[in-house]
Amino acid sequence: MAKARRQSGDKTKDVKKTRKVIKDKSVRKEAPATAALSSYSDDSASGPSPTSSDDDNPNATDTSSSDDGHGPPGPPSPPSGSSLSDSSSESDASARERPAPPTKRRERLEKADRIKVIRPAYSRFKTLLDYRTYFLIRRQLTYTPKEAQRSHRLKKRLDGAFHGQQPFTGAPPLGIFTFLTTFRRACVAAGLTHGQALPLMVFRLAGNAKMAFTGARNSTFGRKRYAIRTYGDAVNWLLSKYATHATMANANQDIITMKQQDNEAPTAFGHRVETQCDVLNGLFDVQDVQDVFITGLSDLVQAHVRVLNDQFPDRTLSETVATAQMY
């Protein structure tokens, strides 16, 4: 009997333990559901009143996430008076305040077809009377105040090319070709522009030529427009004033009709021919100068020199002069 009672007591204990374990499991399963129901009931209890709902108030904000303590507070909502137009106006204002990027100034170049070219009386004078022949490599027209302040430094750059050469005074008038050629070579070597070369031109003139040029730069015609505004204007003005059609024709005639004087040696005559041809600044090439020299010799000497030149056509001017000196 005692053994049967112990066995029944053990069974009763086992049944109680089994029921307790089942009860604990059911309690753990029901705990989340109960917590969810309690949270839902709390939210419902703390919600808005019937007189003020979210649907009726568009500006109302949702504070449940911050009130329940389960998450970080959200970003603040914009104030009630803000709009897209305000943000756009602020962006426009900031854009206006932002400084504009600096624009590179476009440099003006002197056009080669702005001035009418002087029409020569003879076609061989066309290159000499074309103002574009004396254009510089850099044709910018700008001349800043800073460059004007250091004009004396720019003027010294031209001293090398004009070394030993007197300023142009207007006499002889055809010396204008030598002056313009030398001035162009000096400006190109110094890297000057048209805007820098124009005010320096007057420093290489003297006498009547300087006075006339200065007066032309200060004179105006038609709608208060200055007669000389650019480097091209200055070159064309000088050519028009000193290389006139009559002066050019007379110089050409004087060269082709040169004659050896009775007591003049062939060497002296050859030097005089070269000097006269140089007045037209290379208009006569070496062969032309040699023909002028031979044509101007006396008849007896001319005959001997022509025979040798026909036999040796590649003879230079100095060799031709030396041959004439022998007779």
C-alpha positions in Angstrom: 0.0 0.0 0.0 2.7 2.4 0.9 4.4 1.7 -2.4 1.2 2.3 -4.3 0.7 5.6 -2.5 4.3 6.7 -3.3 3.7 5.9 -7.0 0.4 7.8 -7.1 2.1 10.8 -5.4 4.9 10.8 -7.9 2.4 10.8 -10.7 0.5 13.7 -9.2 3.8 15.7 -8.9 4.6 15.0 -12.5 1.2 16.1 -13.7 1.5 19.3 -11.7 5.0 20.0 -13.2 3.6 19.4 -16.7 0.7 21.8 -16.1 3.1 24.5 -14.7 5.4 24.2 -17.8 2.5 24.5 -20.2 1.1 27.5 -18.3 4.5 29.2 -18.4 4.7 28.7 -22.1 1.3 30.1 -22.7 2.1 33.1 -20.6 5.2 33.9 -22.6 3.3 33.6 -25.9 0.5 35.9 -24.7 3.0 38.5 -23.3 3.8 40.3 -26.7 0.1 40.3 -27.7 -0.8 41.8 -24.4 2.0 44.5 -24.7 0.8 45.3 -28.2 -2.8 45.7 -27.0 -1.7 47.9 -24.1 0.4 50.1 -26.4 -2.5 50.5 -28.8 -4.8 51.4 -26.0 -2.4 54.0 -24.7 -2.0 55.6 -28.2 -5.8 55.7 -28.5 -6.1 57.3 -25.2 -3.5 60.0 -25.9 -4.7 60.8 -29.5 -6.3 64.0 -30.6 -9.6 65.1 -29.4 -12.6 64.8 -31.7 -12.8 68.6 -32.0 -9.2 68.8 -33.5 -8.3 66.1 -36.0 -5.4 65.7 -38.5 -7.8 65.8 -41.4 -9.2 69.2 -40.3 -5.8 70.7 -39.6 -3.3 70.3 -42.5 -0.5 71.9 -40.6 -0.6 69.5 -37.7 2.5 67.4 -37.0 2.8 63.8 -36.0 4.5 63.6 -32.6 3.6 60.0 -31.7 7.0 58.7 -32.5 8.6 61.1 -30.0 5.9 60.9 -27.4 5.9 57.1 -26.9 9.6 57.0 -26.2 10.2 54.2 -28.8 12.3 56.3 -31.3 14.4 59.4 -31.9 12.5 62.7 -32.6 12.0 63.4 -36.3 13.2 66.6 -38.1 11.2 69.8 -37.4 8.5 70.6 -39.9 8.8 73.9 -41.9 7.0 76.9 -40.4 3.4 77.5 -41.3 4.2 80.5 -43.6 6.9 78.9 -45.9 6.3 78.1 -49.5 8.2 77.2 -52.7 8.1 80.8 -53.8 10.1 81.9 -50.8 12.8 79.3 -51.4 13.0 80.3 -55.1 13.3 84.0 -54.2 16.1 83.2 -51.7 18.0 81.2 -54.4 17.6 84.1 -56.8 18.9 86.6 -54.3 21.9 84.4 -53.6 22.6 84.1 -57.3 22.5 87.9 -57.7 24.9 88.3 -54.8 27.3 85.8 -56.2 29.9 87.7 -58.3 30.0 86.9 -62.0 33.1 85.2 -63.4 35.4 87.7 -65.1 35.1 87.8 -68.9 38.2 88.0 -71.1 38.2 91.2 -73.1 38.4 90.6 -76.8 41.2 92.5 -78.3 40.5 94.6 -81.4 42.8 94.0 -84.4 43.4 96.5 -87.2 41.7 95.4 -90.4 43.7 95.2 -93.5 40.9 96.4 -95.8 39.6 99.3 -93.8 41.5 102.0 -95.7 41.7 102.5 -99.4 45.1 101.7 -100.9 46.8 104.4 -102.9 46.5 103.7 -106.6 50.0 103.9 -108.1 50.7 105.6 -111.4 52.9 102.5 -112.4 52.2 98.9 -111.4 55.8 98.5 -110.2 55.0 101.0 -107.4 52.1 99.0 -106.1 53.9 97.3 -103.2 55.7 100.5 -102.1 52.4 102.5 -101.9 50.4 99.8 -100.1 50.1 100.7 -96.4 49.6 97.0 -95.6 53.2 96.3 -96.7 54.4 98.0 -93.4 52.0 96.3 -91.1 53.4 94.6 -88.0 53.0 91.0 -86.9 50.9 92.0 -83.9 48.0 94.1 -85.0 46.3 94.7 -81.6 45.0 98.3 -81.3 44.8 98.5 -77.5 47.1 101.0 -75.8 46.6 100.9 -72.0 47.5 103.7 -69.6 50.1 101.4 -68.1 51.8 101.1 -71.5 51.6 104.9 -71.9 53.4 105.4 -68.7 56.3 103.3 -69.8 56.4 104.6 -73.4 60.0 105.9 -72.9 61.1 102.3 -72.2 59.4 101.1 -75.4 61.0 104.0 -77.3 64.5 102.7 -76.3 63.8 99.4 -77.9 63.8 101.0 -81.3 67.3 102.6 -80.9 69.1 99.6 -82.3 67.4 99.6 -85.7 67.7 103.4 -86.1 71.4 103.5 -85.0 73.2 105.9 -87.2 70.1 107.0 -89.1 68.8 110.5 -88.7 65.0 111.1 -88.0 62.9 111.6 -91.1 62.3 115.3 -91.8 60.5 115.1 -95.1 63.5 115.9 -97.3 64.0 114.1 -99.6 60.4 113.1 -99.7 61.0 109.5 -100.9 63.0 108.8 -97.8 59.7 107.9 -96.4 60.1 104.4 -97.7 63.4 103.9 -95.9 61.8 105.3 -92.7 58.7 103.1 -92.8 60.7 100.0 -93.6 63.2 100.6 -90.7 60.4 101.5 -88.3 58.6 98.3 -89.1 61.7 96.2 -88.7 62.4 97.8 -85.3 58.9 97.4 -84.0 58.7 93.7 -85.0 62.0 93.0 -83.3 60.8 94.7 -80.2 57.5 92.8 -80.2 55.3 95.9 -80.4 51.7 96.1 -81.4 49.9 98.6 -83.6 48.6 100.3 -80.5 52.1 100.7 -79.1 53.8 101.7 -82.3 51.5 104.6 -83.2 52.5 107.0 -80.4 56.2 106.0 -80.8 56.3 107.0 -84.5 56.4 110.7 -83.7 59.7 110.2 -81.8 61.4 109.2 -85.1 60.3 112.2 -87.0 61.8 115.7 -87.0 61.4 119.1 -88.5 58.5 119.7 -90.8 57.5 116.1 -90.9 57.0 116.0 -87.1 55.0 119.2 -87.1 52.7 118.0 -89.9 52.3 114.6 -88.4 51.4 116.0 -85.0 48.9 118.4 -86.5 47.2 115.5 -88.4 46.9 113.4 -85.3 45.1 116.3 -83.5 42.9 117.3 -86.4 39.4 116.0 -87.1 37.1 115.8 -90.1 33.5 114.7 -90.3 31.6 113.8 -87.1 34.6 114.7 -84.9 36.6 111.7 -86.2 40.4 112.1 -86.0 42.3 111.9 -89.2 44.9 109.5 -87.7 43.4 107.0 -85.3 45.4 103.8 -85.9 48.9 102.7 -87.1 47.5 102.0 -90.6 46.1 105.5 -90.7 49.5 107.0 -89.9 51.3 104.9 -92.5 48.8 105.7 -95.2 48.9 109.4 -94.3 52.7 109.6 -94.6 52.6 107.7 -97.9 50.0 110.1 -99.3 51.9 113.2 -98.2 55.4 112.3 -99.3 55.1 109.6 -102.0 52.9 111.5 -104.4 52.5 110.3 -108.0 54.6 113.2 -109.4 57.4 112.5 -106.9 57.4 108.8 -107.8 57.4 109.4 -111.5 60.2 111.9 -111.3 62.3 109.6 -109.2 61.8 106.7 -111.6 62.7 108.9 -114.6 65.8 110.3 -112.9 67.1 106.8 -112.2 66.6 105.2 -115.6 68.1 108.3 -117.4 71.3 108.5 -115.2 74.5 109.2 -117.1 78.1 109.1 -116.3 79.7 112.5 -116.1 82.7 113.3 -118.2 85.3 113.3 -115.4 83.4 110.7 -113.3 85.1 107.4 -112.6 83.0 104.2 -113.2 83.3 103.4 -109.5 81.9 106.8 -108.4 79.1 106.5 -111.0 78.2 103.0 -109.8 78.0 104.2 -106.2 75.7 107.1 -107.3 73.4 104.7 -109.1 73.1 102.4 -106.1 72.3 105.4 -103.8 69.6 106.7 -106.1 68.0 103.3 -106.4 68.0 102.8 -102.7 65.7 105.9 -102.4 62.9 103.7 -103.7 63.7 101.1 -101.1 64.4 98.0 -103.1 62.0 98.8 -106.0 65.0 98.2 -108.3 66.5 94.7 -107.9 70.2 94.0 -108.5 69.7 93.3 -112.2 67.8 96.5 -112.6 70.6 98.5 -110.9 73.2 96.8 -113.1 71.2 97.6 -116.3 71.0 101.3 -115.2 74.7 101.4 -114.6 75.6 99.9 -118.0 73.2 102.1 -119.8 74.6 105.2 -118.2 78.2 104.5 -119.1 80.0 106.2 -122.0 79.6 104.6 -125.4 83.1 103.1 -125.6 83.1 101.6 -122.1 79.5 100.5 -122.5 80.3 98.4 -125.5 83.1 96.5 -123.8 81.1 95.8 -120.7 78.1 94.5 -122.6 80.3 92.0 -124.5 81.6 90.6 -121.2 78.1 90.6 -119.6 76.7 88.6 -122.6 79.5 86.0 -122.2 79.1 85.9 -118.4 75.5 86.7 -117.5 75.9 85.8 -113.8 78.4 88.6 -113.1 77.6 90.7 -110.0 77.4 94.5 -109.9 80.7 94.9 -108.3 82.4 92.8 -111.0 80.7 94.8 -113.7 81.9 98.1 -112.1 85.4 96.6 -111.8 85.3 95.7 -115.6 84.2 99.3 -116.5 87.1 100.6 -114.4 89.6 98.9 -116.6 88.7 100.9 -119.7 
